[in-house]
Structure formats: structure tokens, C-alpha cells
Amino acid sequence: MQRLLLVSAPLALLLLGWVGYVHYLTVQEESACVTAVGDLAENDNMVKAKELQDVLNRYSDERDGVGLQATVVQPDGAVWSGVSGYANREKRCPMTHNHHLYVGSITKLYTAALVMDQVEKGTISLDDTLGEWVDLSYADSVTVRMLLNHTSGVPSYTEDAWFLARYFGLPRKNWQSDELVRVISRKPLEFDPGSQHKYSNSNYLLLGVILETATGETYQALLEENIARQQGFDDTSFLAHDNGAVIANAYDDTLLHLGTRNLTGFRRSMASGAFSAGGILSNSEDVALFAHRLFTGQIVTDSTLDQMTTFIETPDEDMPLQAGYGLGVRNLIVGGENLFGHTGSIPGYSGIVMHNPEKRYTIAVLSNLSIIDQTGLLEEIQNACLLN
């Protein structure tokens, strides 16, 4: 017992100190209460605005005030955006259109668009091998296309126990891409490249590294120059800790099984550790308009879009409504509708953006909770809009 106390007491003190440190960070970085800049003028064009708002309010109430942003882009270009719940639960600060949220793996849609832009420019080819940019033992057998559609066999670095221990244990850490690559450098492939599909965050980490090496620019600069600034998405950024953006607090009620917990103090590690697989910060309107323009041929050419939306059959136990996966694009069947887009989850935030290529509407939902019923909420919004 004495030996156990000698070992456990320092560990307990270390744990208490770490918890106190994280609490300090949370207080330092928590979201401010801000005033919304009026209702969006476009809302007047959406005849179902009340029904849409009711959907958000009902879902937020059922989940203890989860903060929600949602945007619908109609075929005629009319836009509705609504909010519900709290950006800061402790201070009861309402979510507004001015708050920013991390979009998680919706980032993959942006990364794929950046890669395909370089393919159009001739800087990168889909048949190029990973070995041209990254020194891994199997790199010459993995192509850019395999990374984009998750058929590479490269194991996911976010499933590595030692990485996860540091990811949560070092909340102020700014992860560098080479550190993340080292996590997988000694791990073998999970299957022969091209033989199977398995979703892996490592694929999009490596695509970010390829983008930076091939262009000589940072991922942040590529996003800002080729998507955010070019398309007028002023609320979309990458690792923007110091640009004045008001970021909604991050919450979790699933990962730790300890009730709802504030993860705001972990954001720096989580966003930088997600890199080009999940580190983008935005709001629902920017996300919806990006996806709408992407899938209506306003960001890449029609032939490029055809390649991105050529799907392989890919059942996914984590996403049972998935019918296929293209080049950075999920194909989901929600409420009987065939949709293109992506889902996203990162500790403290989750969301979804989907476009209906036949009926040409787009819906985006973002939240400040690790896990929400992404497809269920999207289906309710579809029904409320009478878009389906």
C-alpha cells in the first residue's frame, strides 16, 4: 500500500495540476458573448424560415442547449441561415452568425478541392506516387488518387495511442505536419494499396504535405488564396488563433463519458493536430456556399467535378447512410435523396454539409458538440424546407 501511495500521490498531484492548467486555458480562451449583426436579409426569401428555425430550436433543446448554426442555399440562390443554443453554456451566451466553429472532416472537402486545383494546373497528377514527396517505406505504391478516396491502406495516425495521449495531454501544443507523419512512419500498411477502402485521416494529412511541398506554400496560404479570398469566404480560415475570430466554445458529452465537458482549452492541439484532415474554422454560411459553388461547377471545372463525384462503393459502419466515396466526397442517401458532401467531427465540434445535385440545394449544419445526429438533423431540415 505504501508503495502504491508513493507512486499514486505524485500522479494524482500531476493530474490535478494538469486539470487546473486545462481549466485555466479554458477560461482564457472561452468564447465571448457577442451581439448578432441583425437578421440576414436573405432570410426573407425563404418561405419556410419559421419551420427551419423550429427544427434547430427543438434539436438544441433536446441536447441541453447545444450551439447550432445552419444554412440552406436554394436552387435560385436564396439563402437562409439560423442559429440556436449557446456558444458559451457557462455564461449562457447565445450562438450567433458571428461565431466561428471548427468543421472537422468537412476540411477534407476543401483539401480535395485544393488538390484538384493543382491537378488542373498540372502541378500534381492523380497518378503521382506518394514517394515523390514523402519518405515512407511503401510510398511508391500509394498514389494521390488512393489518398483522396481512402484506398491507400495507410493507417490513421489518429488511432495511435501515443499520439492521442499527447493530443489530449498537451493542449497548447502546435503540431507540425512532420511530427504527424512520424506517427505513421513505422507502421505497416493495413492492406495492399488500391485493394480496399478504409477511411483514414492519414490520407488527408499526407495530401496536405503534398500540397505544401508541390507548391512551396503553406496549407493555410493555399486555403486563403485559392478558396477563402478568391471566393469571398471571409469567415473561413485555418489555425486562426489570432485573427480576431470569435470562436464558439467546444463541448463533449460522449468521448469522456463524464457528462458534458468544456474542451475549449484543448483547441490549439486539436486543430493543429487535425491539420489538412480537419483543422478548418468557419461558419455555416461559408461552408454551405463553398459546397454549393463546388458542386455547381464554380470552383473546379466540370470534368474535375466528374472525377470527384465518381464513387466507389464503400459501406462504412460509422456512416451507415453512405453509398459511396469519391475524391474527398461522401455520397449519402438521406431521406431518399442522393447527396454529395462531407461530414465532420473533431473533439468539441461536429457538422455536415450536403448538396443535392438533382434539385441543386445545399444544406450545412455546424455545432459545438463532439457528436450530433448529423444526418438526422439534416433530414429534418430537408423536410422543413420541402426540398425533398
C-alpha positions in Angstrom: 0.0 0.0 0.0 2.9 2.4 0.9 4.5 1.8 -2.5 1.1 2.4 -4.2 0.7 5.7 -2.3 4.3 6.7 -3.2 3.5 6.1 -6.9 -0.1 7.3 -7.0 0.4 10.5 -4.9 2.7 12.2 -7.4 0.5 11.0 -10.3 -2.6 12.5 -8.5 -0.8 15.8 -8.0 0.3 15.8 -11.6 -3.2 15.0 -12.7 -4.7 17.8 -10.5 -2.1 20.2 -11.8 -2.9 19.3 -15.4 -6.7 19.6 -14.8 -6.1 23.0 -13.3 -4.0 24.1 -16.2 -6.6 23.0 -18.7 -9.3 24.8 -16.7 -7.1 28.0 -16.8 -6.7 27.6 -20.6 -10.5 27.1 -21.0 -11.2 30.3 -19.1 -8.5 32.2 -21.0 -9.8 31.0 -24.4 -13.6 30.7 -23.9 -16.0 32.3 -26.3 -17.1 35.9 -25.7 -20.8 36.9 -25.7 -21.3 38.8 -29.0 -24.3 40.6 -30.5 -25.6 39.3 -33.8 -25.4 41.8 -36.6 -29.2 41.7 -37.3 -31.1 39.1 -39.3 -29.7 38.0 -42.6 -31.6 39.8 -45.4 -31.7 36.6 -47.4 -34.0 35.0 -44.8 -36.9 36.9 -46.2 -36.7 34.8 -49.4 -37.2 31.6 -47.5 -40.8 30.9 -47.1 -40.2 28.1 -44.5 -37.9 30.2 -42.3 -40.1 29.6 -39.1 -40.2 25.8 -39.7 -36.4 25.7 -40.2 -35.8 27.7 -37.0 -38.2 25.4 -35.1 -36.1 22.4 -36.2 -32.9 24.0 -34.8 -34.6 25.1 -31.6 -36.1 21.7 -31.0 -32.8 19.8 -31.5 -30.9 22.2 -29.4 -33.4 22.0 -26.5 -33.2 18.2 -26.7 -29.4 18.3 -26.4 -29.2 20.7 -23.4 -28.6 23.9 -25.4 -26.1 22.6 -28.0 -25.0 25.6 -30.1 -26.1 25.2 -33.8 -25.6 27.1 -37.0 -27.5 26.0 -40.2 -27.6 27.4 -43.7 -29.7 26.4 -46.7 -28.9 27.5 -50.2 -31.8 27.1 -52.5 -31.6 26.4 -56.2 -32.3 30.1 -57.0 -29.5 31.2 -54.8 -31.7 32.4 -51.9 -30.0 31.7 -48.5 -31.5 31.1 -45.1 -29.3 30.9 -42.0 -30.4 30.2 -38.5 -28.8 29.7 -35.1 -29.9 28.1 -31.8 -28.4 27.2 -28.5 -25.3 28.5 -26.7 -21.8 29.4 -27.9 -20.8 29.5 -24.2 -23.0 27.4 -22.0 -21.4 28.6 -18.7 -22.2 32.2 -19.4 -25.4 31.4 -21.4 -24.1 33.3 -24.4 -26.3 32.6 -27.4 -24.9 31.2 -30.6 -24.8 33.9 -33.3 -24.0 34.1 -37.0 -20.8 35.8 -36.0 -19.4 32.8 -34.1 -16.9 30.5 -35.8 -16.7 26.8 -35.3 -14.3 24.1 -36.3 -15.7 21.9 -39.1 -13.7 18.7 -38.5 -13.5 16.4 -41.5 -15.6 18.7 -43.7 -12.0 20.1 -44.1 -11.4 17.1 -46.4 -13.7 18.6 -49.0 -11.6 21.7 -49.0 -8.3 19.8 -49.2 -9.7 17.7 -52.1 -10.7 20.9 -53.9 -7.2 22.3 -53.4 -5.5 19.1 -54.7 -7.8 19.0 -57.7 -7.0 22.7 -58.4 -3.3 21.7 -58.6 -4.2 18.8 -60.8 -5.9 21.2 -63.2 -2.7 23.4 -63.1 -0.5 20.4 -63.8 1.4 20.7 -60.5 0.1 17.3 -59.3 -1.2 14.3 -61.1 -3.7 11.8 -59.6 -1.3 9.0 -60.6 1.7 10.6 -58.9 3.0 8.4 -56.1 3.4 9.5 -52.5 7.1 8.7 -52.8 7.7 11.9 -54.8 7.1 13.9 -51.7 7.2 11.8 -48.5 9.8 9.3 -47.4 7.8 6.2 -46.3 8.7 2.6 -47.0 5.6 2.0 -49.0 5.2 5.4 -50.5 6.0 4.4 -54.1 3.0 2.1 -54.1 0.4 4.7 -53.0 -1.0 7.3 -55.4 -2.6 10.7 -54.9 -5.9 9.2 -56.1 -5.7 6.4 -53.4 -5.2 9.1 -50.7 -8.2 11.0 -52.0 -10.6 8.1 -52.0 -9.2 6.3 -48.9 -7.9 3.2 -50.7 -4.3 3.7 -49.8 -4.1 1.3 -46.8 -2.2 3.9 -44.8 -3.2 3.5 -41.1 -4.8 6.5 -39.4 -2.5 8.4 -37.2 -5.5 9.5 -35.1 -5.9 5.9 -33.9 -2.4 5.8 -32.5 -2.5 5.6 -28.6 0.7 7.6 -28.0 -0.4 10.3 -30.4 -3.8 10.5 -28.6 -2.1 10.7 -25.2 -0.2 13.8 -26.4 -3.1 15.2 -28.4 -5.2 15.5 -25.2 -2.3 15.7 -22.8 -0.6 18.7 -24.4 -3.5 21.2 -25.0 -1.2 24.1 -26.0 0.9 22.1 -28.5 1.1 23.3 -32.1 1.5 20.2 -34.0 3.7 20.3 -37.1 3.0 18.1 -40.1 6.3 16.3 -40.0 5.5 15.3 -36.4 2.2 13.8 -37.5 3.8 11.9 -40.4 6.3 10.4 -37.9 3.4 8.9 -36.0 2.7 6.6 -39.0 6.3 6.2 -40.3 6.9 2.9 -38.5 3.5 1.4 -39.1 2.9 -1.0 -41.9 0.1 -0.7 -44.5 -3.2 -2.2 -43.4 -3.9 -3.6 -46.9 -2.5 -3.6 -50.4 -2.9 -0.1 -51.9 -6.0 0.1 -54.1 -7.5 -3.2 -52.9 -9.9 -1.9 -50.3 -11.5 1.3 -48.9 -10.9 2.3 -45.3 -11.3 5.9 -44.1 -8.1 7.2 -42.7 -7.1 10.7 -41.5 -3.6 9.9 -42.6 -4.6 10.1 -46.2 -5.6 13.8 -45.9 -2.6 14.6 -43.6 -0.4 13.3 -46.4 -2.3 15.3 -49.1 -1.7 18.4 -47.1 2.0 17.6 -47.0 2.0 17.0 -50.8 0.2 20.3 -51.4 2.8 22.2 -49.3 5.8 20.5 -50.9 4.5 20.7 -54.5 3.5 24.4 -54.3 6.0 25.8 -51.9 3.2 27.4 -49.9 1.7 26.5 -46.5 -1.7 24.8 -46.4 -3.0 28.0 -44.7 -1.9 30.2 -47.5 -3.3 27.8 -50.1 -6.7 27.8 -48.4 -6.7 31.6 -48.0 -5.5 32.4 -51.6 -7.4 29.7 -53.6 -10.7 29.4 -51.7 -11.3 31.9 -48.9 -10.1 35.1 -50.5 -10.9 34.1 -54.1 -14.5 33.1 -53.2 -15.1 35.8 -50.7 -15.3 33.5 -47.7 -14.1 35.9 -45.0 -15.1 33.6 -42.2 -13.1 30.6 -43.4 -9.5 30.1 -42.1 -7.0 27.6 -40.9 -5.4 27.6 -37.4 -6.7 31.2 -37.0 -6.0 31.7 -33.3 -5.0 35.3 -33.5 -7.2 36.8 -36.3 -9.9 38.2 -34.0 -12.4 35.5 -34.9 -14.9 34.8 -32.1 -14.8 31.0 -31.7 -17.7 29.2 -30.0 -16.7 27.1 -27.0 -16.1 23.4 -27.6 -18.1 20.7 -25.7 -18.2 17.0 -25.4 -20.7 14.6 -23.7 -19.6 11.4 -25.4 -15.8 10.9 -25.6 -15.0 11.0 -21.9 -18.3 9.6 -20.5 -18.2 12.2 -17.7 -21.2 14.3 -18.7 -20.9 17.5 -20.7 -17.3 18.8 -20.5 -15.8 22.0 -21.8 -12.9 21.2 -24.2 -12.2 24.8 -25.2 -8.7 24.6 -23.6 -7.7 21.8 -25.9 -8.5 23.6 -29.2 -4.9 24.5 -30.2 -3.7 20.9 -30.0 -6.9 19.6 -31.6 -6.9 21.9 -34.6 -3.2 21.8 -35.4 -3.2 18.0 -34.8 -6.0 17.7 -37.3 -4.1 19.7 -40.0 -5.4 19.3 -43.5 -7.7 16.4 -42.4 -9.8 18.5 -40.0 -8.4 21.9 -38.9 -10.5 24.4 -40.8 -12.5 27.1 -38.9 -15.6 28.6 -40.5 -19.4 29.2 -40.1 -22.4 27.5 -41.7 -23.0 30.1 -44.3 -19.4 30.0 -45.7 -19.5 26.2 -45.6 -22.8 26.0 -47.4 -21.8 28.5 -50.1 -18.4 26.7 -50.6 -20.1 23.3 -51.1 -22.8 24.9 -53.3 -20.3 26.5 -55.6 -18.1 23.4 -55.7 -20.9 21.1 -56.7 -22.3 23.6 -59.3 -19.0 23.9 -61.1 -17.9 27.3 -59.8 -14.7 26.3 -58.2 -13.4 23.4 -60.3 -14.1 22.5 -63.9 -17.0 20.2 -64.8 -14.5 17.4 -65.8 -12.7 17.7 -62.5 -16.1 17.6 -60.6 -17.0 14.5 -62.6 -13.8 12.8 -61.2 -14.5 14.0 -57.7 -18.0 12.6 -57.8 -17.1 9.2 -59.4 -17.8 7.0 -56.4 -16.6 3.6 -55.3 -19.0 1.5 -53.3 -17.9 2.0 -49.8 -20.1 0.7 -46.9 -19.0 2.5 -43.7 -20.1 1.3 -40.3 -19.6 4.7 -38.9 -21.7 6.3 -41.6 -24.5 3.7 -42.5 -26.2 6.1 -45.0 -23.0 6.2 -47.1 -23.5 4.8 -50.6 -20.0 5.6 -51.9 -16.9 7.8 -51.6 -15.3 9.8 -54.4 -12.3 12.1 -54.3 -12.9 13.8 -50.9 -16.7 13.5 -51.3 -19.1 11.3 -49.4 -22.2 10.1 -51.3 -25.0 9.8 -48.8 -28.7 8.8 -49.2 -30.6 10.9 -46.7 -34.4 10.8 -46.6 -34.4 9.1 -50.0 -32.3 11.9 -51.5 -28.9 11.4 -53.3 -26.5 13.9 -51.7 -22.8 14.9 -52.2 -20.7 16.4 -49.5 -19.0 15.5 -46.2 -19.5 15.1 -42.5 -17.1 16.4 -39.9 -16.3 15.7 -36.2 -13.4 16.9 -34.0 -13.4 16.9 -30.2 -15.8 19.7 -29.3 -17.4 20.3 -32.7 -19.3 18.4 -35.4 -21.2 19.1 -38.6 -22.4 18.2 -42.1 -22.7 19.8 -45.5 -24.6 18.2 -48.3 -25.6 19.2 -51.9 -28.4 17.6 -53.9 -27.1 17.5 -57.5 -30.5 16.9 -59.0 -32.5 19.5 -57.1 -29.5 21.8 -56.6 -29.9 22.8 -53.0 -27.2 22.7 -50.3 -27.6 22.4 -46.5 -24.8 22.9 -43.9 -25.1 22.4 -40.1 -22.3 23.1 -37.6 -22.4 22.5 -33.9 -20.1 23.0 -30.8 -20.6 19.4 -29.6 -18.4 16.5 -30.5 -21.2 14.3 -31.8 -24.6 15.2 -33.0 -27.1 13.3 -35.2 -25.7 14.9 -38.4 -27.8 13.0 -41.0 -30.9 13.0 -38.8 -30.8 16.8 -38.3 -30.1 17.4 -42.0 -33.1 15.2 -42.9 -35.3 17.3 -40.7 -34.1 20.4 -42.4 -34.8 18.9 -45.8 -38.3 18.1 -44.7 -38.9 21.5 -43.2 -37.8 23.2 -46.5 -40.0 20.8 -48.5 -36.8 20.4 -50.6 -37.3 16.7 -50.9 
